[in-house]
Amino acid sequence: MAGLRTFDAFPKTEEQHVRKSSKGGYTSILTYFFLIFIAWSEFGNFFGGYVDEQYGVSKDLRETVQINMDMFVHMPCKWLEVVVQDHTGDRKLVREELKMESIPFFLPYGTVINERNKIATPGLDEVLAEAIPGQFRDQIDFGSGDDNQEFNGCHVFGTITVNMVKGDLMVIPRGQSLGGPQRMPLDAINLSHVINEFSFGDFYPYIDNPLDRIARITAESTTSFHYHTSVVPTIFRKLGAEVDTNQYSLSETEHEGPPQGLRVPAIIFSYSFEALTITISDERISFWQFVVRLVAILSFFVYIMTWAFTLLDMALVLLLGPKWSLRYQRDGRQKTGILE
């Protein structure tokens, strides 16, 4: 037993023969800092998750969708008509589904006039924070107010249900295109307008859309405006919350004279629906995946640092001599051991 107490299967160099260098301690401290930084980053990725985007063919069969619109038109309400027509052949007047109230035409503060909006795709957290359902207020009769104020505009707002196929929503002068007992003089037509809201699906008033808060002003009575939208169903998911929206791309044209198929200028919103659905979700790996990943990264880093330290030490010894070794150094008075 006494022999076993003194037996050492891994003999080591006696301490009087070597002297540790402070350079090696610095590299060890630096390595530890890197390990802590990597571990901290991995913890942040585990708890923060990552954004995953998936594209796929829409599995839900939807027959209808709602259009939310809120706009000012520089014409009296009695001379305006709103018409929806699609590729199935359906054509209907939606004036009764909307709210139309006479107002003095004006430009709200912050409206972009005769320019394109800066379109930025909203992030996942931004959409979830702003996805507060809303509804349009009731119609208000402003005509009974100040008799000296000119009510030369019409506030058109509300929700319209349309078939989920390619179609057009048109705001046109009443009587000129569809026929009727009353017709507005052509020289009195002015389709200058402000779009406060234009979206598809559930009404989320705080989510920005490409057509929100823009104005198109013209002094010509023959100017038509045509907006082309391509709608993509987009689902946002995070921590059990889900918001089903319809994002759309936009292009627009402005030209003199009536559009094809009409006899008068018009404001036309053309829409089409893509077959793809985009799902944007916040994902997190499992705890055991996180542990395995963290151990693997830290082990690989320690392995690489060990070899880098060894190779650097060998290079310093070969190029500059043993006194530059990161692991051992002389005391300057005598040889200290066999590692010299």
Secondary structure, DSSP 4 states (H G I P E B T S, - for coil): -HHHHH--SS----GGG--B-HHHHHHHHHHHHHHHHHHHHHHHHHHH-EEEEEEEE--S---EEEEEEEEEESS-GGGEEEEEEETTS-EEE-TTTSEEEEE-----TTPEESS-----PPPHHHHHHH-----PPPP---TTS-TTS---EEEEEEEEEEESSSEEEEEEETTTTT--S----GGG----EEEEEEEESS--TTS--TTTTEEE--S-TTEEEEEEEEEEEEEEEETTEEEEEEEEEEEEEEEESPPTT-SS--EEEEEEE-SEEEEEEEE---HHHHHHHHHHHHHHHHHHHHHHHHHHHHHHHHHH-GGG-SSB---SSS--STT-
